[in-house]
């Protein structure tokens, strides 16, 4: 029997979940998305995503695919997002569902990703941002941070900027193609793009750049941090709740 | 004994409270602010605010004052906000506490207020905005809405745009000095300013303007809505969670 493949773009508030990935106790975002699809497709399709997100991390552009038998294709594609959303909690929304070619793969076909990280930089936190931005009270030196961000750009061994999960990384070379810092009022936004990111790499980059902005590291130290290839050389990991998987590129 | 008076500027996420005003069961924002002040000032000062907000409405610039005996003035004013915040939940933050002249009054001295209302206008709600924006799926005609907003500007009897609380209003004449609609991506922001607002007036203005944007009312109908002086003539009340008391002017 022929199979039909669909691409999904999913947004979620990560506060209520233990990350993207399905978990036996059902607390991953993927559990909810698969449960909603199972209401529409009796075969209970598995969702394959472009990446995972950690507990508490948000997404606006998580991308995934799933496959069903063509006999199951009862709902017109234009109505599919509405139908799936009807079975999802309101902190998870499917933005797009559309048919793709049979060999499309959300993970292997992805050419890059954009993450954004929000910092609220002021003496008092804005309570309306508290679940989606990291509060940094000390005034940040944006010029120094932007210079340090420039030194992280390009192809490097990012071993110092990833958290060891008990595995020795054979290859930690990645290319950071964009690392921009914007400021609007007290909200500081980090925009990071690359073909691929190591585990907790975005949060370590942001944490380190914030510490540069606080004067704890000089911009010149970025080069030696990269050279050390040792997690202890870089700065802290920024907390999960400020991070958003913004977009996956194909 | 001489009294010292302080002005407070308070921000809060209204989702967890039954509005600003103190309630016997302790679920008003005011209850929490007064409880925090009581930890610092044994006399347990009462807080007098510039206005109230309904259940679920947020604030960034709620303004209030309180008074203490000068013998209670143990904490330097510069540290007061930090000290009060230490006794508040993280969905309420005191942004500013500063000494004011003895006859300053948060309500009587206010010369105007600014409210902002957020609408997410697109087929699928952004889950990261769901607690702070009203989801309107149908594409809105911004030009029509801006024209209608212009017709609400100025001095009018706004009886059609307020919700009767069982009292007959003697005077419903108010002056709307600003009613601006901005759009950035799918986020539509209404900025409303005036010397004073009637009960639920902002939410009725936004609800009506959204219905103009959906084509349910024409811009020409605004004039007759005002003339009717009857709540049934205007549109729906927009939900509470999209509204923010942004600023109080003095």
Interface residues (C-beta under 8 A of the other chain):
Chain A: X11 X12 X13 X58 X60 X81 X85 X90 X91 X92 X93 X94 X95 X123 X124 X125 X126 X127 X128 X130 X132 X244
Chain B: X11 X12 X13 X58 X60 X81 X85 X90 X91 X92 X93 X94 X95 X123 X124 X125 X126 X127 X128 X130 X132 X244
